[in-house]
């Protein structure tokens, strides 16, 4: 495992006891951070110093999510427990668009797609489940009301919303009700829009799409799911599958692969998220440990042999492409990681109210250095030629 070098630490002039929840790019030389003091703070990537005009205060009564709208990172979208989404022009520090939830539900998740004028919002259920946790799809050109409302597919807080990277009409939603739902946003009715329901059997923390439709039409339908109990599972969604929520056990012929609790296997105490490299397409599991104070970035590996299930993804700490951030954020939890793929610099934020920059070398931990990638491929080829038994996932 490679080791990243700490380059800098910054506090962004935050008040004491603040958390930093999310990091997003804001132009070529800056990042935006969403903080528990309900602010958006834009800072220089090199110095980790707050920019002179980089503070937007009181974005919401209680902030929950931060996303980019435009590719340049000039417009940022935020949501809050006030049930509102605001689009902020970071150059003027003004809200340029606003979307209000039809009913007074606090919002827990959002995702955006500027090319198709899409904004998707997911609600937080503040009472004990079951209850209403609606998802609304907005056309940003018509902010008066959602164009599609998905009201009956989840009965607890929405924790993740993800559009397919190559097919933005396909929406993945995840919830603490234990379900991951797949929708076709081209449909006008919820029953017609719901394409599949995956049951992880524990509250879902994060979920997302695997693979690339451009390179592998099968893996483009694969989904990873992490539970709040740190259980990992992989699922496949059939293009032609039409599953109702009342029949959540119906699945594709390819059976899901459940890895189970990864904490002992990966030597971690919690999983931050799974990140996808835009340049290589590699997915990386960010796994943290507050006791030993480190964060590991562990690439997901595709099935090791043709005899394995197509969903037999795995990640191991012995992968030469893996990277450790020693010290991480001390005994506080890391909340987000962002990689500048052009420079290989990694940025992390956490519940200590700090942002940190790390020298990850070539590839920034998302794909590994050239020499290590070459060594990894060589080792795999040697194992195959010798007929050795492949390692099992984890």
C-alpha positions in Angstrom: 0.0 0.0 0.0 1.3 3.4 -0.9 1.3 6.3 1.6 0.1 9.8 0.8 2.1 12.8 2.1 0.3 15.5 4.0 0.8 18.8 2.2 -1.3 21.3 4.1 -4.1 21.8 6.7 -6.7 24.6 6.8 -9.6 25.5 9.0 -11.3 27.9 6.5 -11.9 30.4 9.4 -14.7 28.2 10.7 -16.1 28.7 14.2 -15.1 26.1 16.8 -16.8 22.7 16.8 -17.8 22.9 13.2 -18.0 19.9 10.8 -17.2 20.0 7.1 -19.6 17.7 5.3 -18.9 18.0 1.6 -16.2 19.1 -0.9 -16.9 20.1 -4.5 -14.8 21.8 -7.2 -15.3 25.5 -7.7 -13.4 26.5 -10.7 -9.9 25.3 -11.7 -8.1 26.5 -8.6 -10.7 26.4 -5.8 -12.9 24.0 -3.8 -16.2 24.7 -2.1 -16.9 23.2 1.4 -20.3 22.8 3.0 -20.1 23.3 6.8 -22.3 22.6 9.8 -22.4 26.4 10.5 -24.7 26.5 7.4 -22.1 28.2 5.3 -20.5 27.5 1.9 -16.8 28.4 2.0 -14.7 28.6 -1.2 -11.0 28.2 -0.7 -7.8 28.1 -2.7 -6.6 24.5 -3.4 -2.9 25.4 -3.0 -3.0 27.3 0.3 -6.3 26.0 1.7 -7.1 29.6 2.6 -10.6 31.0 2.4 -10.9 33.2 -0.7 -11.6 36.9 0.0 -15.1 36.6 -1.5 -15.5 32.9 -0.6 -18.1 33.0 2.2 -21.8 32.4 1.7 -23.5 32.5 5.1 -26.9 31.1 6.2 -27.4 29.0 3.1 -30.2 27.2 4.9 -31.5 26.8 8.4 -29.8 23.4 8.5 -27.7 22.4 5.5 -27.7 18.8 4.2 -26.2 18.6 0.7 -23.8 20.3 -1.8 -23.6 19.6 -5.5 -22.2 21.3 -8.6 -24.5 22.6 -11.3 -22.2 23.7 -14.1 -19.0 22.1 -15.2 -17.0 25.3 -14.3 -18.0 25.1 -10.7 -19.4 28.6 -10.7 -22.9 27.6 -9.6 -23.4 25.4 -6.6 -26.7 23.7 -5.4 -27.5 23.2 -1.8 -30.3 21.7 0.2 -31.5 22.0 3.8 -33.9 20.8 6.4 -36.0 23.9 5.5 -37.2 21.9 2.5 -35.5 24.3 0.0 -32.9 23.9 -2.7 -30.9 27.0 -3.7 -28.5 27.5 -6.6 -25.7 29.9 -5.7 -23.5 31.9 -8.0 -20.3 31.8 -6.0 -19.0 34.9 -7.8 -21.8 37.1 -6.6 -22.6 35.0 -3.5 -26.3 35.3 -4.4 -29.0 32.6 -4.9 -29.9 32.6 -8.6 -32.6 29.8 -8.4 -34.8 28.3 -5.7 -36.9 25.2 -5.5 -39.4 24.7 -2.6 -40.6 21.2 -1.6 -44.3 20.9 -2.3 -44.9 19.8 1.3 -42.8 20.9 4.3 -40.5 17.9 4.2 -36.8 18.5 5.2 -34.4 17.5 2.4 -31.7 15.0 2.9 -30.3 14.4 -0.6 -30.0 16.0 -4.0 -28.4 15.3 -7.4 -28.3 17.5 -10.5 -27.7 17.2 -14.3 -27.4 20.5 -16.0 -27.3 19.1 -19.6 -30.9 17.8 -19.2 -32.0 20.6 -16.7 -32.6 18.0 -14.0 -32.7 18.5 -10.2 -33.7 15.6 -8.0 -34.6 16.0 -4.3 -35.0 13.4 -1.6 -36.8 13.9 1.7 -35.8 13.2 5.3 -38.3 11.4 7.6 -38.0 13.0 11.0 -40.5 10.7 12.6 -40.2 7.0 13.2 -40.9 5.0 10.0 -42.9 4.0 8.1 -43.8 7.4 6.7 -43.6 9.6 3.6 -40.1 10.2 2.1 -40.9 11.6 -1.3 -38.5 12.1 -4.3 -39.2 15.0 -6.7 -37.7 15.5 -10.1 -37.6 19.1 -11.3 -37.1 20.7 -14.6 -34.9 23.7 -13.6 -36.5 25.8 -16.3 -39.8 25.4 -14.5 -39.2 25.9 -10.8 -42.9 26.4 -9.8 -43.5 22.6 -9.3 -41.9 19.2 -9.9 -42.4 17.5 -13.2 -42.4 14.1 -11.6 -43.1 13.1 -8.0 -42.2 9.6 -6.6 -44.2 9.5 -3.4 -44.6 5.8 -2.5 -41.3 4.0 -3.2 -39.5 4.8 0.1 -40.9 4.8 3.7 -37.8 6.3 5.4 -35.1 9.0 4.9 -33.6 9.2 1.4 -29.8 8.9 1.8 -28.6 8.7 -1.8 -29.7 9.9 -5.3 -27.5 9.1 -8.3 -28.2 9.5 -12.0 -26.5 6.9 -14.3 -23.3 8.5 -15.6 -24.1 7.6 -19.2 -27.9 7.4 -19.0 -29.2 10.4 -16.9 -32.8 9.2 -17.3 -32.0 6.3 -15.0 -32.2 7.3 -11.3 -31.0 5.3 -8.3 -32.4 6.2 -4.9 -31.4 4.7 -1.6 -33.0 4.9 1.8 -32.7 3.9 5.4 -35.7 1.7 4.7 -33.1 -0.8 3.3 -34.2 -0.4 -0.3 -32.5 0.8 -3.4 -34.9 1.8 -6.2 -34.2 2.3 -9.9 -36.5 4.7 -11.9 -36.9 5.6 -15.5 -37.4 9.4 -15.4 -38.8 9.5 -18.9 -42.1 8.1 -17.5 -44.8 10.3 -16.2 -46.3 8.0 -13.6 -44.5 6.5 -10.6 -45.7 2.9 -11.3 -44.3 3.1 -14.8 -41.2 4.8 -13.7 -40.2 2.2 -11.1 -38.0 -0.3 -12.8 -36.4 -2.3 -10.0 -36.2 -2.6 -6.2 -33.1 -4.0 -4.5 -33.4 -5.0 -0.9 -30.1 -4.6 1.0 -31.8 -5.7 4.3 -30.2 -3.0 6.3 -30.5 0.8 6.3 -28.5 2.1 3.3 -25.8 4.7 3.8 -24.6 5.1 0.2 -25.2 3.5 -3.1 -24.2 4.0 -6.7 -23.6 2.7 -10.2 -20.6 0.6 -11.3 -19.0 0.2 -14.7 -19.2 2.2 -17.9 -21.7 1.6 -20.6 -19.1 2.6 -23.1 -16.8 -0.2 -22.1 -19.0 -2.9 -20.7 -22.7 -3.0 -21.2 -23.2 -5.5 -18.5 -21.3 -3.8 -15.7 -23.0 -0.5 -16.5 -26.1 -2.0 -14.9 -24.3 -3.1 -11.7 -25.0 -1.3 -8.4 -22.9 -1.2 -5.2 -24.6 -0.6 -1.8 -23.1 0.2 1.6 -25.3 -0.1 4.6 -25.1 2.0 7.8 -23.8 -1.2 9.4 -20.9 -1.1 6.9 -22.3 -4.1 4.9 -21.4 -4.1 1.2 -23.4 -5.7 -1.5 -23.4 -5.8 -5.3 -26.5 -6.1 -7.5 -27.4 -6.2 -11.2 -30.4 -4.3 -12.7 -31.8 -5.9 -15.8 -32.7 -3.5 -18.6 -36.0 -5.3 -19.1 -36.8 -5.9 -15.4 -40.0 -4.4 -14.1 -40.3 -4.9 -10.4 -43.0 -3.5 -8.1 -42.3 -2.6 -4.5 -44.7 -5.3 -3.4 -42.5 -7.8 -5.1 -39.1 -6.6 -3.8 -37.6 -10.1 -3.7 -37.8 -10.4 -7.5 -34.4 -10.0 -8.9 -32.3 -10.5 -12.1 -31.2 -14.1 -12.8 -27.7 -13.0 -11.6 -27.8 -13.3 -7.9 -26.6 -10.4 -5.7 -23.2 -10.8 -4.0 -23.2 -9.9 -0.4 -19.8 -9.2 1.2 -21.2 -8.4 4.6 -19.6 -6.3 7.3 -16.3 -5.0 5.8 -14.8 -3.5 9.0 -12.7 -6.5 10.1 -11.8 -7.4 6.5 -10.5 -3.9 5.6 -9.2 -3.0 9.1 -11.5 0.0 9.2 -14.2 1.3 11.6 -16.4 3.1 9.0 -16.7 3.6 5.3 -16.9 7.2 4.0 -18.1 6.5 0.5 -17.2 5.0 -2.8 -15.6 7.3 -5.4 -15.3 7.0 -9.1 -12.3 8.3 -11.0 -13.5 10.2 -14.1 -10.3 9.5 -16.0 -9.8 5.8 -15.3 -13.3 4.7 -14.3 -11.9 3.0 -11.2 -14.1 2.9 -8.2 -12.4 3.5 -4.8 -13.7 2.6 -1.3 -12.7 5.2 1.3 -12.4 3.4 4.6 -11.5 5.1 7.8 -10.2 4.2 11.2 -10.2 6.7 14.1 -8.4 4.4 16.6 -5.3 4.1 14.4 -6.0 7.4 12.7 -5.8 6.7 9.0 -7.9 6.6 5.9 -7.4 4.0 3.2 -8.4 4.4 -0.5 -9.0 0.9 -1.8 -9.8 0.3 -5.5 -12.7 -2.0 -6.3 -11.5 -5.0 -8.4 -13.7 -6.7 -11.1 -14.3 -10.4 -10.8 -11.0 -12.2 -10.7 -11.9 -15.0 -13.2 -14.6 -15.9 -15.7 -15.8 -18.6 -13.3 -16.8 -16.1 -10.7 -20.1 -14.3 -10.6 -20.2 -11.2 -12.7 -20.9 -9.4 -9.4 -17.9 -10.8 -7.5 -16.3 -7.4 -7.1 -13.7 -7.1 -4.3 -11.2 -4.8 -2.7 -8.2 -5.7 -0.5 -5.7 -3.8 1.5 -2.9 -5.6 -0.3 -3.8 -4.1 -3.6 -0.6 -2.2 -4.8 -2.8 0.6 -6.1 -4.3 1.2 -2.6 -3.3 4.3 -0.7 -3.2 5.3 3.0 -3.6 8.8 4.4 -1.8 8.5 7.7 -3.2 10.6 10.5 -6.3 11.3 8.4 -8.3 13.7 10.6 -7.1 12.4 13.9 -9.8 10.8 16.0 -12.5 12.5 14.1 -14.5 11.0 11.2 -13.6 11.9 7.6 -16.8 13.1 5.8 -15.7 13.5 2.2 -12.7 13.1 -0.2 -12.1 14.8 -3.5 -9.3 14.1 -6.0 -7.7 16.6 -8.4 -6.9 14.2 -11.1 -4.8 16.6 -13.1 -2.3 17.1 -10.2 -2.8 13.9 -8.2 -3.6 16.0 -5.1 -6.2 14.6 -2.7 -8.4 16.7 -0.5 -10.2 15.5 2.6 -12.6 17.1 5.1 -14.0 15.9 8.4 -15.7 16.4 11.7 -12.6 18.2 13.1 -13.6 21.2 10.9 -10.4 20.9 8.9 -9.6 20.4 5.2 -6.4 18.7 4.3 -4.4 18.3 1.1 -2.4 15.2 0.3 0.2 14.4 -2.3 -1.1 11.1 -3.8 1.5 10.8 -6.6 0.4 10.0 -10.1 -3.3 9.1 -10.3 -4.1 10.5 -6.8 -4.9 7.1 -5.4 -7.7 6.5 -7.9 -5.7 4.4 -10.3 -2.2 4.2 -8.9 1.2 5.1 -10.4 2.3 3.6 -13.7 4.9 1.3 -12.2 2.5 0.0 -9.6 -0.3 -0.6 -12.2 2.2 -2.4 -14.4 3.4 -4.6 -11.4 -0.2 -5.4 -10.5 -1.1 -6.5 -14.0 2.1 -8.5 -14.2 1.4 -10.3 -11.0 -2.2 -11.1 -12.1 -0.9 -12.6 -15.4 1.7 -14.7 -13.5 -1.0 -16.1 -11.2 -3.2 -17.0 -14.2 -0.3 -18.7 -16.0 0.6 -20.8 -12.9 -3.0 -21.8 -12.4 -3.0 -20.6 -8.8 -6.2 -20.3 -7.0 -7.5 -16.7 -7.1 -8.1 -14.9 -3.8 -11.7 -14.8 -2.7 -13.4 -11.4 -2.3 -11.9 -9.9 0.8 
